[in-house]
Structures are given as structure tokens and as C-alpha cells.
Amino acid sequence: MRISFLDYNFRVEETKINILCNIDENFAPSLTVMLSSVLANTPKTTFEVFVLHVGLSENTRLRIESSFSSSTLKIHFIEISLREFSQYLPENWRGKEIINARLFATEFVPINIDRVLYLDSDLLVLDDLNKIWNIPLKDNLLGAVPDQAPNIRFRKVKSSARADGSDAEKFYFNSGVMLINLKLWRKINFGETLRNFFFANHVSLEFPDQDTLNGCVENRWEILSDRWNLLEPTFYSQGRKLLNLSRKEYLELISFPGIVHFTGDSKPWISKSDHPYKKLFYYYLSQTQWHDWHANEKKTLASQFELLKRKCKALLLIRPWLFRDLTLRYRKETKT
């Protein structure tokens, strides 16, 4: 189903879980993988999925829809325009305007929906989403996971006009997974707050959408367990120390995450990626209309050397079991 910006007031039936995503053509395959993992690990649940996109082709939309035969998942393609943001994005973010779409969820999601789970497309969902969906948000604007990168977890958002007038260092969350309180967003016109912050501070925003969210949400967010947005740095040398976990807790976290997030160069379709859940990504990919899709980066000598260096570092400095096939616990599933 495709709707325009002007149709955002349409109403849908009450559903168990509402999911919001934003993509362009490049992330269509990974979106399909993410949704495939959602269905596989969240049984007896219906989903209403709102996909915000810029210029997604008819063929791509059909490939996404035809990847799913289940009647429990309905996909609504919502074509939007974000041209007003193009000229204000940092140079390295040009052509990626779609990342800002999540800032304006209330403008595109039906008005009878009070809560939505925003999910990036480069994720694997490996546990029942009802567990995160039913977390109380109280009077918070959203629920999210603190970033797990050492240089970002306590990142200070630089701005000339912070939402609360302060310039204090805050706990910084990753915006790849967010449980959003749409009812409160509408009540306080939070979309307008985000828009104003972005335009006032675009020069100093290193991560445009994520910095904007952190700069405006302040302390009005529910801190979720790290297992609901497990980022790539957690698998490496400083992961356990940064999260202050015992060995047992750490092993449980990386072995049984709720959501795995392929950030940076850890994306499975990048040839130099050595992410321990890469094989599981390709297993879910094989269940979709992109089953013959593969890494689009050439395996150059330089990229292979970089991969070898990363593996050696992990073997020598971290743990020899890190690069074991973590899909062993799914072996029974893959045989069916």
C-alpha cells in the first residue's frame, strides 16, 4: 500500500505492534531481512509496518511485499520529500536525506496510533518484540539504548541552542531502535521542536538526526537494556568494560541479543565485515526475494588485509571464541 504525505490521517485497525522504518533503494534488501527476522522470532503477533521512503521504485516495493506471504504483516509504503534538509546536511551525509524521516514520525503515522517501534533497516531481530513493545514509557518521549561506542556513549551534543537552554553532557542514545510515545510527541508538538533544533544547529551536528534527537529529548527517555540494540563495538575489546558487565553477563548479552545492529563497516554486505552474526544475516536473506544478493564491495587486497588484521586483533587481544559461528543455536531452525 502506498500513501502520500497528505493521506497521513488515514486510520488503521488496532494492531499488536506498529513498526516504523525509513529506507531508500540501497537499503531495501536489508529492510526485507530485518522484517523476515521479525516474523521468525515474534510469533502469534500482527504487524503494521510503515516504510517511509524517497523514490522507491515500483519493482522494489513489489519485491519487498512478495518476500512475505504471512497475513500477519501489512506494509504501507509512504513516499515523502525531505528536500528542505538536503542543503543543510554535512558533506558526508549528502544524498542520505532519508535518515531525517524518523524525526517527523507524527507527521506520517496515522493519528490513531499512540506508540510505534522505530527500527533501522540494518538490524536482525532475534527475540520476541512483544518484550520491548510492552515496556512502559511513563511520561517519557521514547525508549532507547545508550550508544555502545566508547567515544559516543557519553557524547556531548554540540549546539548553539540546546532545547533546554543548557550545554551539559548527557547520556547519548543510539537512534537505530526507538520505542516512541507518539501520543506525547503530538501533545507537545515535539516534531516542531526537532525541526527547529535541526535548522538552528545543522552546522555543528556530526550525526544529523541522532544529534537532533539527543539534543531535544534530554532526560525524557527510558533507558532500555543493551540487548535491544546490540552494536558492533560491544563484540570487541572494550565492550565488556564499557558496559560494566561480568564475564557471564557479557557472554549472555552477545550470545542471546534481542536485536543486533550492524553499524559502520560491520554491515554484512560489506566484504570486509567480520561481524559474528553475518552468516545469520545471509540465512534470513535467503528467505527473501533478494536471496541471490551479495556483498557489493569488491574483495580487494587492501580490504582482505584489513579483515585479516581485525581477526588477528580479536584472536590475540580479545577472545578466541569471538569468531565462532554464532548461528549454532539456530541450526535446528535452518534445517526446517
C-alpha positions as CSV (number, residue, x, y, z in Angstrom):
1,M,0.0,0.0,0.0
2,R,1.3,3.4,-0.9
3,I,0.1,6.7,0.5
4,S,1.2,10.3,0.1
5,F,2.0,12.9,2.8
6,L,-1.5,14.3,2.6
7,D,-3.0,10.9,3.5
8,Y,-1.3,10.5,6.8
9,N,-4.6,10.9,8.7
10,F,-5.9,7.6,7.4
11,R,-6.8,5.1,10.2
12,V,-5.8,1.5,10.6
13,E,-7.2,-1.3,12.6
14,E,-5.9,-1.8,16.1
15,T,-2.7,-3.9,15.8
16,K,-0.4,-5.5,18.3
17,I,2.8,-3.9,17.1
18,N,3.4,-0.9,14.9
19,I,6.8,-0.6,13.2
20,L,8.3,2.5,11.5
21,C,11.2,2.3,9.1
22,N,12.8,4.6,6.6
23,I,14.8,3.5,3.5
24,D,16.0,4.3,0.1
25,E,16.7,1.9,-2.8
26,N,20.1,0.9,-1.3
27,F,18.6,-0.5,1.9
28,A,15.6,-2.4,0.5
29,P,17.3,-5.8,0.8
30,S,18.4,-5.2,4.4
31,L,14.9,-4.0,5.3
32,T,13.5,-7.2,4.0
33,V,16.0,-9.2,6.0
34,M,15.1,-7.3,9.1
35,L,11.3,-7.9,8.7
36,S,12.0,-11.6,7.9
37,S,13.8,-11.9,11.3
38,V,10.9,-10.1,13.0
39,L,8.4,-12.6,11.7
40,A,10.6,-15.6,12.6
41,N,11.2,-14.5,16.2
42,T,7.9,-12.9,17.1
43,P,5.1,-15.5,16.7
44,K,1.4,-15.0,17.1
45,T,1.6,-11.3,16.6
46,T,0.3,-9.0,13.9
47,F,2.4,-6.1,12.5
48,E,1.5,-2.8,10.8
49,V,4.7,-1.6,9.1
50,F,5.1,2.0,7.9
51,V,8.0,2.4,5.5
52,L,9.0,6.0,4.8
53,H,10.9,6.2,1.6
54,V,12.2,8.6,-1.1
55,G,11.8,7.4,-4.7
56,L,11.5,3.7,-4.0
57,S,10.7,2.0,-7.4
58,E,7.6,0.0,-8.0
59,N,9.7,-3.1,-8.7
60,T,11.5,-2.7,-5.3
61,R,8.2,-2.3,-3.5
62,L,6.8,-5.4,-5.1
63,R,10.0,-7.4,-4.2
64,I,9.6,-6.4,-0.6
65,E,6.0,-7.3,-0.4
66,S,6.4,-10.6,-2.3
67,S,9.0,-11.7,0.2
68,F,6.3,-12.2,2.8
69,S,3.3,-14.5,2.5
70,S,2.2,-14.1,6.1
71,S,-1.1,-12.3,6.6
72,T,0.1,-11.0,10.0
73,L,2.3,-8.4,8.3
74,K,1.0,-5.4,6.4
75,I,3.4,-3.0,4.8
76,H,2.4,0.7,4.0
77,F,4.9,2.5,1.7
78,I,4.8,6.2,2.4
79,E,6.7,8.3,-0.2
80,I,7.9,11.6,1.4
81,S,10.0,14.6,0.4
82,L,12.9,15.9,2.5
83,R,14.4,18.3,0.1
84,E,14.4,21.1,2.6
85,F,17.1,19.2,4.6
86,S,19.4,18.4,1.7
87,Q,21.4,21.7,1.7
88,Y,21.9,21.6,5.5
89,L,23.4,18.1,5.8
90,P,27.1,17.7,6.4
91,E,29.1,16.8,3.2
92,N,29.4,13.1,4.2
93,W,25.7,12.8,4.7
94,R,24.6,14.3,1.3
95,G,22.3,12.0,-0.6
96,K,21.1,10.4,2.7
97,E,18.2,12.7,3.5
98,I,16.0,9.8,4.3
99,I,17.8,9.5,7.7
100,N,15.9,12.5,8.9
101,A,12.5,10.9,8.3
102,R,12.3,9.4,11.8
103,L,12.4,13.0,13.3
104,F,8.9,13.5,12.0
105,A,7.1,10.3,12.8
106,T,4.0,12.1,14.0
107,E,3.5,13.7,10.5
108,F,3.4,10.4,8.7
109,V,2.0,7.8,11.1
110,P,-1.9,7.5,11.4
111,I,-3.3,9.7,14.2
112,N,-5.0,6.8,16.0
113,I,-1.6,5.2,16.7
114,D,-0.1,6.2,20.1
115,R,3.0,4.1,20.0
116,V,5.4,3.0,17.3
117,L,8.6,1.0,17.3
118,Y,11.2,2.6,15.1
119,L,13.7,0.1,13.6
120,D,16.7,0.9,11.3
121,S,16.8,-1.4,8.3
122,D,20.3,-2.8,9.1
123,L,19.1,-4.9,12.0
124,L,18.4,-8.5,12.9
125,V,15.6,-9.1,15.4
126,L,16.4,-12.3,17.4
127,D,13.9,-12.2,20.2
128,D,10.1,-11.6,20.6
129,L,9.4,-7.9,20.0
130,N,6.5,-8.1,22.5
131,K,9.1,-7.9,25.2
132,I,10.2,-4.5,24.1
133,W,6.8,-3.3,22.9
134,N,5.2,-3.7,26.3
135,I,7.9,-1.7,28.2
136,P,6.1,1.2,30.0
137,L,7.3,4.6,28.8
138,K,5.5,6.6,31.6
139,D,5.9,10.3,30.7
140,N,9.0,9.7,28.5
141,L,9.1,10.7,24.9
142,L,10.8,7.4,23.9
143,G,12.7,4.4,25.0
144,A,16.2,3.7,23.6
145,V,19.6,2.1,24.3
146,P,22.7,4.1,25.2
147,D,25.2,4.0,22.4
148,Q,27.9,1.4,22.9
149,A,30.8,3.0,21.1
150,P,33.4,4.2,23.6
151,N,33.7,7.7,22.1
152,I,29.9,8.2,21.7
153,R,28.2,6.6,24.8
154,F,28.7,9.8,26.8
155,R,28.8,12.1,23.8
156,K,28.2,15.7,24.2
157,V,25.9,17.2,21.6
158,K,27.4,20.5,20.4
159,S,24.8,23.1,19.7
160,S,24.2,26.8,19.8
161,A,20.7,26.5,21.1
162,R,20.0,23.4,23.2
163,A,16.3,22.6,23.7
164,D,16.6,23.3,27.5
165,G,19.0,26.2,27.2
166,S,21.9,24.2,28.8
167,D,25.0,22.8,27.4
168,A,25.5,19.9,29.8
169,E,26.9,16.5,28.9
170,K,24.2,13.9,28.6
171,F,24.0,10.1,28.3
172,Y,23.8,9.6,24.5
173,F,21.4,7.1,22.9
174,N,21.6,5.3,19.5
175,S,18.5,6.1,17.4
176,G,18.5,2.9,15.5
177,V,15.9,1.3,17.8
178,M,13.4,3.6,19.5
179,L,10.1,2.9,21.2
180,I,8.3,6.2,20.5
181,N,5.5,7.7,22.6
182,L,3.6,9.3,19.7
183,K,0.8,10.5,21.9
184,L,3.2,12.7,23.9
185,W,5.0,13.8,20.7
186,R,1.8,15.1,19.3
187,K,0.7,16.7,22.6
188,I,3.8,18.8,22.9
189,N,4.3,19.3,19.2
190,F,7.7,17.6,19.5
191,G,8.2,17.3,15.7
192,E,8.4,21.1,15.5
193,T,10.9,21.2,18.4
194,L,13.1,18.7,16.4
195,R,12.7,20.7,13.2
196,N,13.7,24.0,14.9
197,F,16.7,22.4,16.6
198,F,18.0,20.9,13.4
199,F,17.9,24.1,11.4
200,A,19.4,26.1,14.3
201,N,22.3,23.7,14.8
202,H,22.9,21.9,11.5
203,V,26.5,23.3,11.2
204,S,27.6,21.5,14.4
205,L,25.7,18.2,14.0
206,E,28.0,15.3,13.3
207,F,25.2,12.8,13.2
208,P,22.3,15.0,12.0
209,D,19.2,13.0,13.1
210,Q,20.7,11.3,16.1
211,D,22.3,14.5,17.5
212,T,19.0,16.3,16.9
213,L,17.1,13.7,18.9
214,N,19.5,13.6,21.7
215,G,19.7,17.4,21.8
216,C,15.9,17.7,22.2
217,V,14.9,14.6,24.2
218,E,17.3,15.4,27.1
219,N,16.4,13.3,30.1
220,R,12.9,12.4,28.9
221,W,13.7,8.9,27.6
222,E,13.5,5.4,29.1
223,I,16.8,3.6,29.1
224,L,16.4,0.1,27.6
225,S,18.6,-2.9,28.0
226,D,21.7,-3.1,25.7
227,R,20.3,-6.3,24.3
228,W,17.7,-4.4,22.4
229,N,20.2,-2.6,20.2
230,L,23.5,-4.5,20.3
231,L,26.1,-2.5,18.4
232,E,29.2,-3.8,16.7
233,P,31.7,-2.2,19.2
234,T,30.3,-4.4,22.0
235,F,31.8,-7.5,20.4
236,Y,35.3,-6.2,20.7
237,S,38.0,-5.3,23.2
238,Q,36.2,-2.6,25.2
239,G,32.7,-3.9,25.1
240,R,32.6,-5.7,28.4
241,K,34.5,-2.9,30.2
242,L,32.3,-0.1,28.8
243,L,29.1,-1.8,29.8
244,N,30.5,-2.8,33.2
245,L,29.4,-6.5,32.9
246,S,30.6,-9.6,34.5
247,R,32.0,-12.3,32.1
248,K,28.8,-14.3,32.5
249,E,26.6,-11.3,31.8
250,Y,28.7,-10.3,28.8
251,L,28.7,-13.8,27.2
252,E,24.9,-13.9,27.7
253,L,24.5,-10.5,26.0
254,I,26.5,-11.2,22.9
255,S,25.1,-14.8,22.6
256,F,21.4,-14.0,23.1
257,P,20.8,-10.4,22.0
258,G,17.3,-9.2,21.3
259,I,18.3,-7.0,18.4
260,V,21.7,-6.9,16.6
261,H,22.5,-3.6,14.8
262,F,25.1,-3.7,12.0
263,T,26.7,-0.3,12.3
264,G,29.5,1.2,10.3
265,D,31.7,-1.3,8.3
266,S,30.1,-4.2,10.2
267,K,27.2,-4.3,7.7
268,P,27.2,-7.9,6.3
269,W,27.1,-6.8,2.6
270,I,30.4,-5.0,3.0
271,S,33.1,-7.6,2.1
272,K,35.5,-6.6,4.9
273,S,32.8,-7.2,7.6
274,D,33.7,-9.8,10.1
275,H,30.6,-9.5,12.3
276,P,29.8,-12.7,14.1
277,Y,26.2,-12.5,13.1
278,K,27.0,-12.1,9.4
279,K,26.1,-15.7,8.5
280,L,22.8,-15.4,10.2
281,F,22.0,-12.2,8.1
282,Y,22.6,-14.2,5.0
283,Y,20.4,-17.0,6.3
284,Y,17.4,-14.7,6.6
285,L,18.3,-13.0,3.3
286,S,18.0,-16.5,1.6
287,Q,14.3,-16.5,2.7
288,T,13.6,-13.3,0.7
289,Q,13.3,-12.1,-2.9
290,W,16.9,-10.9,-2.6
291,H,18.3,-14.5,-1.9
292,D,20.9,-14.0,-4.7
293,W,22.0,-10.6,-3.4
294,H,25.6,-10.4,-2.2
295,A,28.3,-8.0,-1.0
296,N,28.6,-5.2,-3.4
297,E,32.1,-4.2,-2.4
298,K,35.0,-5.8,-4.3
299,K,37.2,-8.0,-2.3
300,T,40.4,-6.0,-2.9
301,L,43.8,-6.9,-1.5
302,A,43.5,-3.9,0.8
303,S,40.1,-4.9,2.2
304,Q,41.2,-8.5,2.7
305,F,44.3,-7.3,4.6
306,E,42.1,-5.1,6.8
307,L,39.8,-8.1,7.6
308,L,42.9,-10.2,8.5
309,K,44.2,-7.5,10.8
310,R,40.8,-7.3,12.6
311,K,40.6,-11.1,13.1
312,C,44.1,-11.3,14.4
313,K,43.5,-8.5,16.8
314,A,40.4,-10.3,18.1
315,L,42.2,-13.6,18.4
316,L,45.2,-12.1,20.2
317,L,43.7,-9.4,22.3
318,I,40.1,-10.4,22.9
319,R,38.8,-13.9,22.9
320,P,39.5,-16.8,20.6
321,W,35.8,-17.8,20.6
322,L,34.7,-14.5,19.2
323,F,34.6,-15.6,15.6
324,R,32.9,-18.9,16.1
325,D,29.7,-19.4,14.2
326,L,27.1,-17.8,16.5
327,T,24.3,-19.3,14.4
328,L,24.8,-22.7,16.0
329,R,21.8,-22.1,18.2
330,Y,19.7,-21.6,15.1
331,R,20.9,-24.8,13.5
332,K,17.6,-26.5,14.1
333,E,15.7,-23.6,12.5
334,T,17.9,-23.6,9.4
335,K,17.2,-27.3,8.8
336,T,13.5,-26.8,8.6
